[in-house]
Amino acid sequence: MLSNESVVLFLLLGLAVAWWVSANRAREHACHLAGRFCASHAWQLLDQTVALQSLWPQRGERGWQWVRIYGFEFSSDGGNRHRGWLRVVNRQAQSIRTDLDDPLT
């Protein structure tokens, strides 16, 4: 028979695995969104990946949801590197910004 400590440990382990799977799926989806954005501008998504930069909960119309900001790098001509940021809430891209949007950069 399992002790209470073992049950709690299994529950915590299960939650950690579920969180990891969810976070990995969200990152893969954000990578897909960034890739589509770059392709629509004839840019190349460098390293074919995005990196989570921030994460926080936000209360929305359907309750609490995670807001994720991903950073990515792209090239507009194959020889330069630019940065972009993707804000995702509930698997929906809310905004995408690039350093090309800022006239000071």
Buried (B, 14 or more C-beta within 10 A) or exposed (E): EEEEEEEEEEEEEEEEEEEEEEBEEBBEBBBEBBBEBBEEEEBBBBEEBBEBEEEEEEEEEEEEBBBBBBBBBBBBEEEEEBBBBBBBBEEEBEEBEBBBEEEEE
